[in-house]
Amino acid sequence: MASNVAGTDGGQGRPTLLVLASTYPRWVNDPEPGFVHELARRLTGRFRVIALCPHAPGALTTERMDGVEVVRYRYAPARLETLVNDGGVVANLRRQPWKWLLVPGFVLMQAWRAWRLCQTQKVAVIHAHWLIPQGVIAAALQWLPGRPTPFLVTSHGTDLYALRGRVLAALKRWVLRRAGAATVVSTAMRDEMAALGVDVGKVSVLPMGVDMHGRFQPQEGMGRSSSELLFVGRLIEIKGLRYLIDALPAVLRERPEVTLTIAGFGPDEPALRAQVAAKGLGEAVRFLGAVPQQELPRLYQRAALLVAPFVQGQSGSQEGLGLVLVEAIGCGCPVIAGKMRALADVFGTGADDYIVDPREDGALAAAILRVLDQPDHAAKQAMHMRAALLDRLDWSVSSQRYGDLASQLLESASE
């Protein structure tokens, strides 16, 4: 699956798309979020795709993954290249403030390598994931001598919600003014962009996708548990796992057989394990750690209920859309989620049936028990939601729309 970039086909006449990202798989089956790569690899039929992302310990500096030419730039000594992984940039900076020292090299080296790639690889269009810093880099590249390279910028949530202040807001507006097009992954995020005071006429709501035709689908003949709760996600503040742990004793008083399986890793894991121990829940809670994407379907196919108790973080950060819910629904798994505006794009007009404020005393436990007491009804609702989401959030739909948007930018630039 992997080979040196030097062995690529030179694009075979396809225009070159340069993808700028922070979060990107470090290797095959990396448990870190892989949505940027999932989109990039689905565009290789239309573009020669080069992904420029930060290096991390144990990763190759160049390789070919699923047809994508991956270039990982160095921004510090190898053992210190830890700004991105295990929780994300914002969480890592909050947890370990010394990592702010890594930020200048992180940004400047990506800008330098992006400029060099534009010079040497005839980049036709850029897709910058996140407004800051990738959007800033793409906008700055417009100042290069010669014809500017058009760019699309996508905000995934944290960059829009958590990075606040007058200077950062001004940077976001500057990026959006210079972008040929912009996308957000939920309608709520588009409203947030409007609050910045920018014209959102060129901002499209275009979520990342989920492989609902292939990977995330129901498994016939596999019995669904009547008592296993499932949590999947990074162990960080906005995922709200601590509220689920708080709610578990009330659930166990009514249904002592209930268990909680936690699939994920992150900086809050020690505190969450301590919380479980303090509440005497050790026999009911199982931490699986990092779980590769290809192993997630069996968890969704088996669980009685996925609980995703999203909350807004102290910095204002929150979920952009919550694709973990779509993955679960794709497998026919009932879901309950925290009360976030973005989830209206997943649940539609029936959102109130599936969302709850996990910080409200007793609300989360009551919602869990309600679903567990009506398993047949919950399963039917999950399958109904799956049918509704298939034509909106499957990767076949999302990747086609992103490819069309990049092609339109390219055509406009050539006129």
Secondary structure, DSSP 8 states (H G I E B T S, - for coil): ----GGGS-TTTT--EEEEE-S---SSTT-SS--HHHHHHHHTTTTSEEEEEEE--TT--SEEEETTEEEEEE--S-GGG--SSTTT-HHHHHHH-GGGGGGHHHHHHHHHHHHHHHHHHS-EEEEEEESIIIIIHHHHHGGGSSSS---EEEEE-SHHHHTS-SHHHHHHHHHHHHH-SEEEESSHHHHHHHHHTT--GGGEEE----B-TTTTS---TT----SSEEEEES-SSGGG-HHHHHHHHHHHHHH-TT-EEEEE---TTHHHHHHHHHHTT-TTTEEEEE---GGGHHHHHHH-SEEEE-----TTS---SS-HHHHHHHHTT--EEEE--GGGHHHHGGGGGGTEE-TTSTTHHHHHHHHHHT-HHHHHHHHHHHHHHHHHHHBHHHHHHHHHHHHHHHHHHHH-
